Amino acid sequence: FGSRFSRRSPAPARRHRDKNRSAIMSTPAPMWGLSAQNSKVMPPRNFNIASKVQKSSIEQPLSCRVHPVAVLKILDAFVRRPEGAKRIIGTLLGWISEGSIVDITDCFPIVHRDTEEQAFMDQDYHKQMLALRQKVSPREVVVGWFATGSEINPLSANIHKFYCTKESQFTATAVLPGPVHLLVDTNLTGQSFGMKGYVNVRTSVAENLLQFHEVPLRVQTSEGEKSGISQLMQARRADRESKAAGQGPKDVKTLDGFEGGLKELLGLFRRIQEYVRAVQADKVEGDMQVGRGLTQALLTEPVIDVEAVEQLCANSLQDALMVVYLSNLTRAQINIAEKINQQFNARAD
């Protein structure tokens, strides 16, 4: 039985080798770095952060909204920076509102030291300040970090990695998968004050590679902040005028905010009127966006006749005078009642 098996066994083995040889001859040589089955180079899945954010936030692009308080704190920290420091860094606080809008409402600087190779920051100071801030405003959470300068340097990658970890207490969400990096140009290299917002995503090619992508950013002020900034600008203008006239500095308390607001509104109306007349006279090319904005602003309030406005003011003035008269009459009645009670009590004693 052993001799029979030894005689017949080479035939199947020979046929098996022939099949392998024919398969190898028919299969083309594999490309370098790819498998034998893939003959075409497949492009990377995605290198654009905007499309990833759009998919994860229900087809809404990510945008940032910075409040003036945060901007003023960054500028104040830059003015008070230590001697020899070229930039400052800090933590951004805020929340996500209206779907995919990141509201940056506050910030605080962090003690750090930059070298040619590394950037050292005080992580304990960051945790203590964050704990104190959340006691005052529990809604505000860590949404990113800021730095002053005109461009992103290699040291920013190390700082950004810290804010991606749990030690920074940043919580990734579907809308905001990574922290926001706010870059404030304090050197005024451009024609205006520049601020840019960036987000990053890890690529599938290299895990340690950080790709920063700029996102839309705008500064939005509330009504109270607008009135406060307008008051400060008015005080600065009045101080300059008084110094030019050879007088002393003018106190802010002497300024009337209501009067200043009316003067500013009147100046804006005159500026709009000059622009409209220039467009009608073909001196300036009209802008469609400005026209739509003016139309929307005019349609927000109903058109009222001048006589109706005067009658409304007169009626409100009469109502105010009536309230003052009734209050004075009530005060007089209370005084008379007190005197009568005093005389009655004196006779009773």
Buried (B, 14 or more C-beta within 10 A) or exposed (E): EEEEEEEEEEEEEEEEEEEEEEEEEEEEEEEEEEEEEEEEEEEEEEBEBBEBBBEBBEEBEBBBBBBBBBBEBBBEBBEEBEEEEEBBBBBBBBBBEEEBBBBBBBBBBBBBEBEEEEBEBEEEBBEEBBEEBBEEEEEBBBBBBBBBBBEBEEBBBBBBEBBBEEEBBBEEEEBBBBBBBBBBBBEEEEEEEBBBBBBBBBBEEEEEEBBBBEBEBEBEBEEEBEBBEBBEEBBEEBBEEEEEEEEEEBEBEEBEEEEBBEEEEEEEEEEEEEBBEEBEEEEEEEEEEEEEEEEEEEEEEEEEEEEEEEEEEEEEEEEEEEEEEEEEEEEEEEEEEEEEEEEEEEEEE
